[in-house]
Amino acid sequence: MTVNSLTNKRVLLGVSAGIAAYKTPDLVRKISELGAEVQVILTKNADQFVAPLALQAVSGHAVHDHAMTAESESGMGHIDLARWADVVLIAPATANVMARLVAGNADELLTTVCVATEAPIAIAPAMNQQMWQNQATQSNLATLAERGTWIFGPDAGEQACGEVGPGRMLQPVDIAQALAQQFTNGALSGKNVMITAGPTWEALDPVRGITNHSSGTMGYALAQAAIEAGAKVTLVSGPCNITPPDRANVRKVTSALEMHSAVMAEVNTQDIFIGVAAVADYRPVDAADSKIKKNNDEMIIKLVKNPDILADVALHEHRPFCVGFAAETNDVVDYARGKLERKKLDLIAANHVGGTETGFGVPDNAITLISADDVIELPKQNKYGLARALIKEIAKAYKNA
Ligand code: C5P
């Protein structure tokens, strides 16, 4: 993979109603040439500036217009599009679209997808220089930047309206390059990353078992973010009800022992190992072959300790860079640091659980990332944003190790 490649990426291009929209068929071309699949959504009136048929021809997909009708929703509806996208790129982004993004309006297809998606949003602003310099636009720009929106341009120079100043959309080739640069931070390009995720299931009999509430979301989000950063990802997953990223090599397991074997079978080829799974500490000594009957008033289940997968990986002779997770209800940093030392890890991501706002089963999370000589706070955000921030920091630490 070249450093600026968009190989395998799915780009949802939102075209809003500005004169620069006439350049978007070329933009679709430039993005496709870097390896991405592109679908296009037009906002209301954008078809006054660019022919939908031209966009259909270059993208190879029917173009979605602004309306959310029963008919359009019965095909690839707004939620499907929101899930499909690896990034939503709005080019040109008018002052009006920027304002609607800030407000969180869901008043037509493109803005609704932006509210519904977990993918990053990128904008290439294009407008008259006075509109660009307007206080409201500048304040909207600052808000979008603060929320993590990728902002490409604008350029300065002669404008379609005859004025000269900032507000010209970047050239298609530069937008495509800027987009590619966001994905390939280069650090994980070509690296093998193994991630464990989800809970384990320790069978008591064929129908019952011991498990926990881990949904797998954080591990799957990290797998997605590592893929976006160019890594080849092996996802060793306990039983989860979420869809894994389609470019991950998925190894489905049930118990901690199975997870241990699956990890050990491939660990010697890995550059980075991230243990996110909530592995059961103990398993029943013997799982019954048939359903246990309720014949007695009491029942004692004897448990035996499971292997510590992460600690075993850290002791392996071809040891990858090791990252652990520590979910704690109190004294989070102290306990996590203890785990870092005991399990001989390079990094540990500590998060506060047990409250109602972060941790297991809730969409948002905050993390403190601890190494032998550094503590980095990653503020509360949704698990997908957090995963991307975490992968960035892991890549940095891996490079410096
Ligand atoms: O010791 P504790 O369970 O709190 O450590 C959590 C970290 O260790 C997580 O990264 C988890 O994935 C990993 N772990 C493991 N195997 C176990 C227990 C925990 O890989 N048996």
Residues whose N, C-alpha, C, O or C-beta is under 5 A from the ligand:
A	BS01	C5P	G275 V276 A277 A278 V279 A280 N306 P307 D308 I309 L310 V323 G324 F325 A326
